[in-house]
Amino acid sequence: MAKIATVVGAAGNQGAAVIDALKKHGGYKIRGLTRRPESDTATALGKQGVDVVMADVNDYDSLVSAFPGSHFIFGVTSFFELFATFEDAEKAMNIEIQQGKNLANAAEATPTLGYYVWSNLPGAFVKSGGKMKVPHYDSKDIVAQYIRTKKICFLRQRLC
């Protein structure tokens, strides 16, 4: 039986690219997570054999419900979607950090998990010695630091 690869943000650019790579690689049953499973993009994924499941990175419980049986999870968040909504970089950054933590915590609660891949960027604030702040880089790096404290980073084979 094929192992389950779960892709967060399946209808987005990164998620779609990961799904394409997994399909080319073969050997996985692909589960694509999206907030809008009725969207044209999600419907098209379903027609390609992807198991499209509704989940929201703002809702930990929806992630826990979507992850069972997953051997591989690709996690991604979208700072710019948040920034467009709130027009406040600090608020968008804080929400994105919580979204990333929700993903990591839900992944950690998945006993079948073998690999967790977080779509990361280097922290500009840290790399510049505190001279430069780039919210969409820094928020992802803060989440990466959080992931490094979790069991998923120490007890299972994965990329962190």
C-alpha positions in Angstrom: 0.0 0.0 0.0 1.3 3.4 -0.9 2.3 5.8 1.8 0.4 9.1 2.2 2.1 12.3 1.3 0.1 15.3 2.6 0.6 18.7 0.9 -0.6 21.8 2.7 -1.6 24.6 0.3 -2.2 22.2 -2.5 -4.0 24.8 -4.6 -1.1 27.3 -4.3 2.1 27.6 -6.3 4.4 25.7 -3.9 1.9 23.1 -3.0 1.1 22.4 -6.7 4.8 22.1 -7.5 5.3 19.6 -4.6 2.3 17.6 -5.9 3.8 17.6 -9.4 7.1 16.3 -8.0 5.4 13.6 -5.9 3.4 12.4 -8.9 6.6 12.2 -11.0 8.4 10.4 -8.2 5.5 8.0 -7.7 4.9 5.7 -4.8 2.7 8.0 -2.8 -1.0 8.5 -2.3 -1.3 12.3 -2.4 -3.5 14.1 -0.1 -3.9 17.8 -0.9 -5.1 20.2 1.8 -6.9 23.4 0.9 -9.3 25.8 2.6 -11.5 25.7 -0.5 -11.9 22.2 -1.8 -14.7 23.4 -4.1 -12.4 25.7 -6.0 -11.6 25.0 -9.7 -7.9 24.3 -8.8 -8.8 21.8 -6.1 -11.4 20.2 -8.3 -8.8 19.8 -11.0 -6.4 18.2 -8.5 -9.2 15.7 -7.5 -9.6 14.7 -11.1 -5.9 14.0 -11.2 -6.2 11.5 -8.4 -5.3 13.8 -5.5 -7.4 13.3 -2.4 -8.5 16.8 -1.7 -9.3 17.6 1.9 -10.4 20.8 3.6 -8.1 22.1 6.3 -7.0 25.6 7.4 -3.6 26.5 8.9 -5.4 28.8 11.3 -7.3 25.8 12.7 -5.2 23.2 14.5 -8.0 20.7 14.8 -8.7 20.8 11.1 -5.0 20.0 10.5 -5.0 17.1 13.1 -8.1 15.7 11.3 -6.4 16.0 7.9 -3.0 14.4 8.8 -3.9 10.9 10.0 -1.8 8.2 8.2 0.5 10.8 6.6 4.1 9.6 6.1 5.2 12.9 4.5 3.9 16.4 5.2 4.8 19.5 3.3 3.9 22.6 5.3 3.7 26.1 3.9 2.1 29.4 4.9 1.4 32.6 2.9 2.6 35.9 4.5 1.5 38.0 1.5 -2.1 36.7 1.7 -2.2 37.8 5.3 -0.5 41.1 4.5 -3.1 41.8 1.8 -5.9 41.2 4.2 -4.6 43.2 7.2 -2.1 45.7 5.6 -0.1 45.3 8.8 3.3 43.5 8.4 3.6 42.9 12.2 0.1 41.4 12.5 0.6 39.3 9.3 3.9 38.1 10.8 2.4 37.1 14.1 -0.4 35.2 12.4 2.0 33.4 10.1 4.1 32.3 13.1 1.0 30.8 14.7 0.0 29.1 11.5 3.5 27.5 11.3 3.3 26.4 14.9 -0.2 24.9 14.2 1.3 22.9 11.3 4.3 21.7 13.4 2.2 20.7 16.4 -0.3 18.9 14.2 2.5 17.1 12.4 4.1 16.1 15.7 0.7 14.6 16.7 0.8 12.3 13.6 2.3 9.0 14.7 2.9 7.7 11.1 5.0 10.8 10.1 8.4 10.0 8.6 9.2 13.3 6.9 8.1 16.9 7.7 9.2 19.6 5.2 8.7 23.2 6.2 8.9 25.8 3.4 11.4 28.1 5.0 13.4 31.3 4.4 16.5 32.5 6.3 15.7 35.1 9.1 16.9 38.5 7.9 16.9 39.9 11.4 19.1 37.1 12.7 21.4 37.0 9.7 21.9 40.8 9.7 22.7 40.9 13.4 19.5 42.7 14.2 20.0 45.5 11.6 17.3 44.4 9.1 13.8 43.0 9.6 12.1 41.3 6.7 8.8 40.1 8.1 8.1 37.3 5.6 11.6 35.9 6.0 11.7 36.4 9.8 8.3 34.7 10.5 9.3 31.6 8.6 12.6 31.4 10.4 11.0 31.8 13.8 8.8 28.8 12.9 11.8 26.8 11.8 13.5 27.5 15.1 10.3 26.3 16.8 10.2 23.2 14.7 13.8 22.4 15.8 12.5 22.1 19.4 9.8 19.6 18.5 10.0 15.8 18.4 9.5 15.8 14.7 12.9 17.3 14.4 14.7 14.8 16.6 12.7 11.5 16.6 11.9 11.0 13.0 13.8 11.1 9.7 12.9 14.3 8.0 14.1 17.6 6.6 14.1 20.6 9.0 
